[in-house]
Amino acid sequence: MRQASATPAAFAVLALAWLIGGGLWVAPSEISDAIRWPVRDAMQPGQVGLAVVVDAAESRWTEWRRDDQDGELRSVEKERDEWRDRFLALQAAQAAEAGEGSDPQRLPLEIAASPSEPLTVPDVVHAAVLGVERDLLRKRTSRLLSRGTTDGIAVDDIVLAGPLPLLDQGSDSQVAPDMPVLAGGCVVGRIKLSGRWTSTVEPVTDPEFRSYIRLVRPTARGPLFGAEGLLVGNGDGTCGLELIAATEPVSVGDYVYGRMPDAASMAPLCYGRVVAAELPEGAAHWVVTVAPFTLLDEHRSVQILRELPNPVRMASHFETP
Amino acid sequence: MISRCGLAALIYAAAVLQTSAVLTPEKGISVCWLCLAALLCVWTMAAAEAAAWGGLIGLVGDAISGSPMGVQLVGMSTLCFLLALLREKWDCRSLAALTLIAIVQTAGLLGCAALTARLGESHPVLTDEAYLIVGCSTATGLCAALVVALWRTLRTGFVSLVFAQRT
């Protein structure tokens, strides 16, 4: 055991401390404040420095956490892309197998099938885009009508009401509402109203435009048919897709075609391409933006796809006794 | 051993931490940083010097707290004196002894301040403050033990590293 240093000097220091403490205890507040406030003021630089250090540490910690979360997100996205590629490969393989199975040459059919004629055939009529400026069209039309025989024809028969663009073909050319309007092989709209001489066309980007579509994905093994949905005009030169379930694969670059052709149509019609596809957290459907391949405003003439009775079938009907 | 300037800087840092809202909440259990600085004096100095530095730390504590001036000065210098004597007498160097001294020192100082604040009351109730004092004392003791353990580990690692490089 060592000797403790309880020397008289130590007791003197302690006594001095008691003396000072007692003096401060009984001293008036002016004296106490004269000590208290300078000490408190002296703390300020240290507190400022500490706040700076704590703020810097917090921001570093936040950045580090963000980097960590970004890395985790990238990892999950990579894994998702891998699974999507695998799904697409399986889908392509399945489609290839189904195509092989349905090949007519492989069917064990010994009876020779005779060719048949469809009831209707597609036909295209060219139409000029007259524009949307109704006043100009009325002036021009009234000038034309006043030159010749105009009995029975009014300006309103030619210039149909409404804000939509006019085409110079109407019901006299067997143009009817809902017929697709094409330009360069792609859909730019559909007939909304059909007058006797002219008709109005609703562009694909019009907010009221609706059409059932199907996604088609180009792959190395050929096109793959994807999800079906509803094409909706956005009104800003683009379209959106609705009702595509979150479980369906959607990628930027997918083609948007009309729904599969029925017996009368020749082929699915092309609308555009997916330029943005986003799946919000917890959403049941994709939010997809589609850029049309071409717009009605870019053309002065378009084609209207009509459906006419097959003349071969009609002729055989009249020839039959 | 730590120099006097270093100790003064350490006391200043402890006072800053004590008055900072970031590390020391206004209410609830917290570490008494000034008591940690006083513990360093107790642990490394003779009784006379520990009492003198304890008095200075107590004076700073009086100034930055709302208690009457002089209370912490007397309490801290007395505690530092007595604990330094005990430490010298029993030659305490273990981590457990350090933790115990830190707890006793913090509890003594906070208890002294709480009693002094309630001197004028006819029925002083110290139940809540007692819990708080026990919590703060324990937190301070554990913090002291952690700091010393960390310091010893680092020093041992550094010595081992130097030794390995020399051999």
Interface residues (C-beta under 8 A of the other chain):
Chain A: M1 R2 A4 S5 A6 T7 A9 A10 A12 V13 L14 L16 A17 W18 I20 G21 G22 G23 L24 W25 A27 S32 I35 R36 V39 R40 A42 M43 G46 Q47 G49 L50 A51 V54
Chain B: Y12 A13 A15 V16 L17 T19 S20 V22 L23 A46 A47 A48 E49 A51 A52 G54 G55 G58 L59 V60 D62 A63 I64 P68 M69 G70 V71 L73 V74 S77 T78 F81 A84 L85 E88 K89 W90 D91
